[in-house]
Amino acid sequence: MEKRMNEQELLDSFDEALLNNHIFVVYQPKINHATGRMVGAEALMRWRHPEYGMQFPSEFISVLEKSNLICKADLYVFEQVCRLQRKCIDEGRHIVPISFNMSRYDIYNNNYVDEIEKIRAKYDVPVKYLRVEITESSAVGGVELISSVVDKLHELGYIVEMDDFGSGYSSLNVLKDLNVDIIKLDMRFLSGDIGGRGGTIISSIVQMTKWLNTPVIAEGVETIEQADYMKSIGCKYIQGYLYSKPVEEKEFIEKLDSIEHEPVGPAMDLISTMDAGKFWNPESLETLIFNNYVGGAAIFTYQNGKAEILRINEKYIKEVGMNQTEADILSTDPWAYYVEGDKQKYIDTLERAIKSRDEESCETWRTIYSDCCGEDRICVKSFVRMIGKTEDQYIFYAMVQNITKEKKMYEDLYESERRFRFASEQVNVYAWEYDISTKEMRPCFRCMRDLGLPPLVKNYPEPAIEVGIFPPDYADMYRDWHRQLEEGVGTLEAIIPLTVGRVPFHVRYTTEFDENGKPLKAYGSAALVVDDKS
């Protein structure tokens, strides 16, 4: 016979229920859905009356709370958890951490943490095998108090989980103020169809927890579709009827012995010098630098070929946005902009950055659309660096430069040079291009053929002087020419005897400048001086 006991019957039966184990503990495993391994369990209170049968927790818990008996009941549950862990340790079992619930009434009891420590010491259970679950509703009207309790638990070595995240009205405020270690996500967001608005909210929460480096457990998972969806958005830890209902101690021990175990891993391995909290703080130095003292920059995630931009600065919009808004860029699939073949080129660069853990760069062409300007094709040079990872998801920092103007200018120059080289083959003219900032020289075909120069000469002009193309008595003058090019001289020319044969050539340089007047490149030529008398 099962009967719902009224409030007075529950109160009258409470002490006897504790004494005779009518109030008892069940355990629900927490599972890594990616591996099928157990990462922990939650201890839950149940009440089975010998005459009236099972009582609903939703009914007797509220009665115990109103009557100030919940602390006594919670300490009883905690002692049962410690007794079980001690038993398993003594029997040589591999065990997992078990979490126990701490209600707001427990938190308001100033001695509660000391009481659980006494019980833990009594059974000599290492604190790493015990975890505390608090609900976000516990913080309502008392964030400072609960924060101090969390700090004290951390000092004692406890891992603190926030239970039922998303079920209240102030989830983000509570998360901001409480330094919890693990978040348990209320799966009522997915009570209807998977995806939709609820799915969008859950996906955003999971992404946020990665930035907080806080693992997240989905609680209340009942179907394989829910579990697969959660894993697809980066939440692999689940608790719910899909794997197991809450079971009594004997059955839990059987599961403990039959299911492999593993620890809960960090949500995101961020580089050690990066503080995500400061980065997202609009008043932090990190944000000030991101917005004002670097060029076009973006933060984005990359996972299994998919990318999502999380944050951009104004200079990024100016570099590649073509009058798009920040919302336009953040809401668009980044790959939609890339011309054929360049998406893979960019992905290859990301993969190199993952392997090297260093900055990698590439140049890609993109087609940009905007309502006011229509369509345009731009070339972007990107410098990317991985700043965080979790299994198969990575976070990147990217610096971008719009090099369309330079690229088109180079293409025009290349075409002109191609025509010039063709013409120069008919006369005794040599040509080369000199990059002023890098001191790299690219010779024409005749320079390589006749003078033995490689396709790229570094630290120019020293190699040309060393091999005798420019004689020693003209070496200092030629070096001084290159210093003048760095200073912005527009043209230089002179008759110089070249090679060991000291053949006279008319050597000339013409400088190319950027839009700010800074010298970029110089184009050199050497034309054989023809003696009219001959």
N, C-alpha and C positions, 0 to 999 in steps of 0.2 A: 504494500500500500504506500502510495506517495501522497503527501499532503504538504501544502505550503504552510509553514508555521507562521503564526502572527508574531508581532514584535515582542510581546511579553514572553511567549513560549521560547523564542530564540534566546532572550536574555536569561531566562530561568535555566536553560539547558547549556549555557555557554561553558561554565566551569567544568561540568561533567564531560562536555564534548572534548575539552582539552585533555582532561585526565584520562579518558578512555580512547583517545585517538579517533573520536568521531569527526573532529576537524583534522584533516590530514593534507598531505602535499602531493600534487601531481607534477609531472615534469614534461615540458614540451621541447623537443630538440630544435636547435637552430642549425640549418644546413647550408653549405655552399652548393648552390644549384649547378655550378660549373663542374664540380668534382664529385658531388654526392657525399662529401665528408661532413661529419658533425663538427661544428665550431663552438658549440655551447648548448645551454638549455636554460629555460626559464622555470622557476618554481612558482606554482600557483596554488592558492588555498581552496580547499573543497570541504563540504560539510555533509556527512551522511548520518542522518538520525537513525538509531536502531529501530524505531517504530514507524517514522514518517518518511524515511528514505532521503534521497538527495534533495538538498536545498540549493536554490539558485544563488550564485555569488552576488548577482545584481541586487538581491533582496537582503541577504544577511550582512553583506559588507556595509551597506548604508546604516543598518541598525547598530552595528558595532562602532561605527564612526560617531554616530549621535550619542552613544552611551560611553564614549571614551574608553572603549575596550579594544579598539583596533590596534593600538600599540602592543598590547599583550598578545593579541593574535599574531601580529607580524613577527614579534620576537619568537613566538612558538614556531612559526614557519622557518625562520632563519636558523633556529636550533636544529630543526629536522634536516635542513640542507647541510649544516655542518656535520651532523651525525652521519649522514649518508656519505659525504666526502671523506670523512675520517675512516669509515668502514671500507670504502673502495681503496683508499691509500693502503690501509693495513692488509688488504687482500691482494695487493699488488696490481691493481687494475690501472690502466691508462685512463685518466679522467679528463673531463672538459670543464671549463668555468661554468658555474651555475649562477644565474642572476636571481635576485630576490627583490621584491617590490618595497619601496619606502614611500609611504603615503605622506600627504602634507601634515597629517596629524602627528606622524612620527617625527617630521622635521620640526614641528613646533615644540616637541618634547626636547628640552635642552640636553637631556642625558641620553638620548636615544643612540647616538653614535658610540658613546662610551659603553652602553649596554651590549651592543652587537660585538664590540671588541672583547668584552669579557667572555661572551659565548664563544667567539672564535678562538680565543686563547685557551678556553676550557677544552676544546676539541683539537687544538693545535693544527688548524687547517691553514696552509699558506694562503695569504690574501689574494694571490694570483688566481686561485680557483673559485673566488667569490666576486660577484659583480652586483652593483646597486642599480636598480631601475627606478627612476623618478618620472612622474608625469609632468607635462607642461602646465597642467592645471594646478600643480603644487606651488607654482611660482606666482599665481594670481594674488596680488596684494602683498607679496612678500619676497620680492626678488633678492633683496639684500640678504635676508635671512637664509634663503635656500642657497645663495651663492657662497655664503660663509660655510654652510654645511658641506657643499661640494668641495670647497677648498680643503676642509678638514679631512674628508674622505680621501682626497688625492694625497694629502700628507701621509695618510696611513697606508697608501698603496692601492686603494680600490680603483677599479675602472668604473666609471659612471655612465649609464645609458639613459637617454631621454626617451621615455616610452610614449606611444600614441602621438608622435609628432604629426601635426596637421589636423588633429581632431578638435583643437580649441580655436580661439579667435585671435590669439596673439603669438602664434608660433614663431614668427621671425623675430619679434621683440625678445621672446624668451631665449631663443637660440643666440641672439646677439649678446645677452647679458650673462648666460651660463656657460661655463667652460666644460661642457660635457665631452666624453670621449667617443661615444657611439650614438647614432640616431636610429630609433626604431620608427619606421614610417607606417602610418595608418593606411591600410590598403582600401579603406572605404572610398578613396579617390577613384578606384577602379571597380566600384560595385556594379557599374553598367558595362557598356562595351569597352574593350581595351582601346586605348588611344583617346581621341577627342580632347576635350578641355582638361579632363582629369589626367589623362596621359601626359599632356603638355606640362601640367603643374608638377607631376611627379618627376618627369625628365628634368625639369629645371631645378627641382630640389636636389636630385642626385648630382647634377653638375655642380651645384653650389657646395654640397658637402665635400666634393673632391677638392675644391679650393680651400675649404676649411681643414682639409686633411683628416676628415672624420668619416670612418666607415659607416655605412647605412645598412640596416636590416629591414626587409619588408615583412611586416607582421600581418597575419591573416590571409596568407596565400592559400588558395583552395584549388586552383586549376593549373595544369601544365602551361596553358596559354598565358596566365598571369605571370608565372615564374619565368617563362621564356622571354616575355616582354621586359620584365624587370632586368633580366640579365643583359638584354640587348641595349638597354640604356645605361648600363654600368653598375647595376645593383645585383650582385650575385648571391648575397646572403638572404635567406628567407626562413620564415617560421610560419607554420600553418598546417592545416589538415592535409595538404597535398602530400607531405612526407609523414606527418604523424599528428594525431590528436594528443592532448595532454594525457600521459599515462601514469599509472601508479608505480611505486618504487621498483617492484620486482621486474615489471616489463621494461622500465627505463634502463635498469642494469643490463638486461638482455640486449637492448639496443646499443648500450654503451660498449658491450663486448663484441657486437657484430658489425658495427659501422666504424669505418676508419675515421680518424680525427685529424684536424689541422687547426692552427690558430687563425684568428681574424687578422687579416693584413691591413696595412694603411690604405686609405682611400687614394692618396696621390703622393708620390715621391717627388717633392719639389726640390729644386736646387737649394743647397744649404744657405746661400746668401739671400734668398728671396723670402720675404714675409708677405704672404698673400693678404693677410688682414690689413697691413699698411697699404698695400698696392690698391686695394679697393676703397680705401678711405679717401674721400675727395679732398681732404685737407692735409694729407700726408706728403712728405718730401718725395716719396716715390711717385705719387700721382703728379705732383708739380713737375718733376723731371720728365715724366712720360708725356705730359701735355705741352710743355713749353721748351724743353731744352734738348730734345731729340728731334730728328726729322720725322717723316711719315712712319708711324709705327702701329702695329696691330698685335693682339693676342688672339690665338685661335686654337681649337682642338683638332686633332687628326686621329681617326680611328677607322681601320679597315677600308682605306680609300676615301672616306668621307671627311669633310672638313666643315667646321662651324666657327665663324668669327664671333669672339666674345666681347672684344673691346677694341676701339680705334681712337686715335687722337685727331684733332682738327687738321693737322698737317697731312695725315694719311688721306683725308677727304680731298684736300687741295691737290695732292700728287696724282691720285688715281680716280677721284670721284666724278669729275666732269659735271659739277653742279648737282650731284646726287646728295641726299641727306644721309645723316648717320643711320637713321632708321631704314632707309633704302638698302644700304650696304649690309647692315646686320641681318636683315630679313631675307636676303637673297642667297641662294646657294653659291658659294665662292667659285665653284667650278664652272658656273654658267658663263663667266666672262672669258674663259680661255679659248683661244683659237685651236684648231685641230692639231694635236700632237704636243702642244705646250702644257696641257694639264699633266700628262705623263712626265714631262720634263720637270715640272715643279714637284710632283710626287717623288720622283727619283732623288731630287735635292733633299726633300724631307727625310727620306730613308737614309741618305748619306749622313745627315745631321744626327739621326738617331744612333747610327753606328759610331760616328766619330765623337759625339757629345761636344762638338765644336761648331763654330759658325760655318755655314755653307751658303753659296750664292748661286743664282742663276738669272738669266734674262728670258722673259716670256712676253709674248704678244697677247693682248686682251682686247676684246670688243666691248666697249662701254656704251650703255644707253642712258639717256635721261629725257624727260618730257620736254625740257626747254631746248636742249641742244641736239637731240636726235642720237645718231650713232657715230662713234669715232673709234679708231683703232690706235692703241697706244702700246708702247714697249716699256715694261717695268723691270727694273733690276731689283731683286729681292735678296736680302741677307737674313737667313733664318737660323735660329738656335733653339734647341729643345730645352725647356725650363722645368718640365715636370712630366711624370708618366705614372700610369697604373695599368699593369698588364698590357692590354692591347690598345690603350688610349694614351695619347701624348698631347702635351700643351706646348705650343711654340710661341716665341717672340719673333716678330718679323719687322725689319726696317725696309722701306721701299723708296725707290727713286724713279721718277718718270724720266726715262732717257729717250723718249720718242724723238725729240728734236736732234739730239746727238746721233741717234741711230740713223735717222734719215739723212743727216748731213754726211755721216760716214758712208752710207750707201751711195750718195751722190759723188762723194770724193773717190770712192772705190771705182765707180764707173768712169769718172774722169781719169783716174790713174790707169785704169785698164786701157783706155784710149791713148793716154799719154805713153804708156809702155809700148804699145803697138807702134806708135810713131817713133819713139826713141830708138827702136830697133833699127830704124833706117838711118840714124845719125849717131854720132859719138856722144851720147848723153846718158848719164847715170842719175837715178832718182831714189830718194828714200824719205821715209816718214819718221819723225822723231817725237816721242811722247815726252813732254817737258817734265811732268810730275814724276814719272816712273823711270826716266832716262833710258827708255827702251827704243831701239831703232829697228825699223822694218825695211830692209833693202829691196830694190827692184830685182827682177830676174837677172838683168845683166850684171848687177853688183855681185849677186851670188855666183853667177857663172864665171865672170872674169876675175873677181877679186877673192873668191872662195869664202864669202860671208855666209853665215847661217841665216835661216828665215827670220830669226829674232836675235838681235844683239843687245845684251843687257849692259848697264853701266857705260853707255856710250858717252863720250867718244874714245874711252881708254882702249878697248880692244882694237879699234882701227889704228890708233897710234902705236900700239904694241907690235902689230904685224907690219908696220911700215907704210900703210896707205897714206898717212900724213907724216911727212919727214920730221925728225926731231926738232929742227930749227923753226918749224911752224906749229909744233905741238902746243906750246903755251898760248899762242894766238888763237888756235882752234878751241882750246879749253875755255878761253875768255869769251869766245862767241857764245858758248852754251850758257855761261853765267849771264850774259846779256839777254839771251832768250828767256831765262827764268825771270829777269827783271822787267820783261815786256817790250823789248826792242822789236819793231815791226819787220824790218828787213836787214840783212847783212849780206855783203858780197865782196869778193876779192879774187885775184888771180893767185892760185896756189899750185906749186909743183907737186904732183902726187906720185906715189909709189917710188921704189928705189931708182926708177929711171927718170924721176923728176920731170914727168910730162906735165906741161902747164894746162890747168883746167880753170874755167871760170866757175867758181863755187858760189852758190847763192842760197840763202834761207829766206823763207816767207812764213810769218807767224800767224796762227789762227787763234782767236780769242773767244771766250764765252760771252754771254750776254751782260756779264758784270765787268767785262774788260780784263779778266784774268787769262793769261796765256795758257792755251791747252796743248797745241801741237805746233810743230814747225815742219815745213816741207822743204827738203834740200834737193839740190840738183848740182851736177858737175858736168859742164859742157867743154869739150875739147877746144882749146884755143888754136885756131887755124892761122898759120903764118901766110899772109897774102903774097909774100915774096916767093914762096915756094910754088 
